[in-house]
Amino acid sequence: LEDITNKGVENGLVINSITLGAERTKEYYIELPIDIVLSGSYHGIGSFVSSIAGLPRIVTLHQFDIATDKKNDSLLTMKITAKTYRYKGEGA
């Protein structure tokens, strides 16, 4: 979460909310969905999405919605779900 928040701030975005979902256990890994709502410029959002790919762990982005911000029509608001993964291992 800290890495995702930092990437948002580095790209000039305002993080409106970050909500952890329930972990989902798959055959070989555990998936953690994270719902994110953020606001900022078109280029800031694009840079944020690009910078997520550079994180040290696997993060995939799903189900995004981008709209004009209700409070400031020169900004965009994006709702997106990020998913992180970890190996289940022997003890999980």
C-alpha positions as CSV (number, residue, x, y, z in Angstrom):
1,L,0.0,0.0,0.0
2,E,2.8,2.4,0.8
3,D,4.4,1.9,-2.6
4,I,1.1,2.5,-4.4
5,T,0.5,5.6,-2.3
6,N,4.0,6.9,-3.0
7,K,3.6,6.4,-6.7
8,G,0.4,8.4,-6.6
9,V,1.9,11.3,-4.7
10,E,5.1,11.3,-6.9
11,N,2.8,11.8,-9.9
12,G,0.9,14.7,-8.4
13,L,-2.2,12.8,-7.6
14,V,-4.6,13.0,-4.7
15,I,-5.4,9.6,-3.2
16,N,-9.0,9.8,-2.2
17,S,-9.2,6.2,-0.8
18,I,-7.5,2.9,-0.8
19,T,-9.5,-0.1,0.4
20,L,-8.1,-3.6,0.9
21,G,-10.4,-6.4,-0.3
22,A,-10.6,-9.9,0.9
23,E,-7.7,-12.2,0.1
24,R,-8.5,-14.9,-2.5
25,T,-6.7,-18.2,-2.3
26,K,-5.9,-19.8,-5.6
27,E,-4.1,-23.1,-6.2
28,Y,-0.5,-21.7,-6.1
29,Y,-0.9,-18.1,-4.9
30,I,-2.9,-15.7,-2.8
31,E,-4.4,-12.6,-4.5
32,L,-5.1,-9.4,-2.6
33,P,-7.3,-6.9,-4.4
34,I,-7.0,-3.2,-3.5
35,D,-9.6,-0.7,-4.6
36,I,-8.1,2.7,-5.3
37,V,-9.8,6.1,-6.0
38,L,-7.5,8.9,-7.0
39,S,-7.7,12.3,-8.7
40,G,-5.3,14.3,-10.8
41,S,-4.3,15.3,-14.3
42,Y,-4.5,13.1,-17.4
43,H,-0.7,12.9,-17.5
44,G,-0.4,12.2,-13.8
45,I,-2.8,9.3,-14.0
46,G,-0.9,7.9,-17.0
47,S,2.4,8.2,-15.2
48,F,0.9,6.5,-12.1
49,V,-0.3,3.5,-14.1
50,S,3.1,3.3,-15.9
51,S,5.0,3.5,-12.6
52,I,3.0,0.7,-11.0
53,A,4.7,-1.6,-13.6
54,G,8.1,-0.7,-12.0
55,L,7.2,-1.8,-8.5
56,P,9.4,-4.7,-7.1
57,R,6.4,-7.0,-6.7
58,I,3.8,-8.1,-9.2
59,V,0.8,-5.7,-9.3
60,T,-1.8,-5.9,-12.0
61,L,-4.5,-3.3,-12.7
62,H,-8.1,-4.2,-13.4
63,Q,-11.6,-2.6,-13.8
64,F,-10.7,1.0,-14.2
65,D,-13.1,3.9,-14.6
66,I,-12.0,7.4,-15.5
67,A,-14.3,10.4,-15.3
68,T,-14.2,14.2,-14.9
69,D,-13.8,15.1,-11.2
70,K,-17.2,16.2,-9.8
71,K,-15.5,19.1,-7.8
72,N,-13.1,20.3,-10.5
73,D,-13.7,19.6,-14.2
74,S,-10.1,20.2,-15.1
75,L,-9.1,17.1,-13.1
76,L,-9.9,13.4,-13.6
77,T,-11.0,10.8,-11.0
78,M,-9.9,7.2,-11.6
79,K,-11.4,4.2,-9.8
80,I,-9.2,1.1,-10.3
81,T,-8.6,-2.2,-8.7
82,A,-5.0,-3.3,-8.2
83,K,-4.1,-6.9,-7.4
84,T,-1.0,-8.1,-5.6
85,Y,0.1,-11.7,-5.4
86,R,2.2,-13.8,-3.1
87,Y,3.2,-17.4,-3.4
88,K,1.2,-19.7,-1.2
89,G,4.1,-21.9,-0.2
90,E,4.1,-25.0,1.9
91,G,2.7,-23.5,5.1
92,A,-0.2,-21.5,3.7
